Structures are given as structure tokens and as C-alpha cells.
Amino acid sequence: MTQKQQTENHGELSEKRIVVLGGSSGIGLAVAQQVVAPGARAIIASSNAERVEQAVATLDGKAEGHTLDLSNERNIQHFFQKIGDFDHLVFTARRHAAIE
């Protein structure tokens, strides 16, 4: 991808609201960092409240964070009702395998 194409693509994200499920660390946090760079607002949701808070702090006021248990359908419905309209959804959360 050329520099011009990258610049044009970044412009498409300006002022957008992007939900990143699993956005408090790893790939999810990297995605959140990339979407706020061109002016989008990240909405991070993850199950670990401390990591959500730390992630939001690294994004210079361009993100909001929510603690969310993605295994609970009622909590997921409440989350989406609470945040309202958004432009894009990115799912990077991983499911933890049960230890037997």
C-alpha cells in the first residue's frame, strides 16, 4: 500500500466510533491505537477492568472503556444499548479454555 493510499484510508476513519471487543491488550489494543491515530474514537470493551482503564489512559482521551463479560448475553445487549450508534465493530477477544 502506498503512502497516499494509507493517508486516504486514515481519512475515512476520522470522526468514526469504533467498538473494539477485547481491546484492552494485545492485538485489540493495537487496533484501538491504530483507529484513534486518524481521528476515530475507540470504544474498548474487555472483561478486565484494570486493563481497560490502563488501555484508555494510553489513548490520550480518544477512547472510552467498558468492562464487559462477553460470555453473558444480557451484559452484551446492555452494553450495545448503552453505547448507542457506532460505525465499525472489531472483535479481538479470545475465549479462555477451561482448566480441568
Buried (B, 14 or more C-beta within 10 A) or exposed (E): EEEEEEEEEBEEBEEBBBBBBBBBBEBBBEBBBBBBEBEBBBBBBBBEEEBBEBBBEEBEEBBBBBBBEBEEEEBBEEBBEEBEEEBEEBEBBEEEEEEE
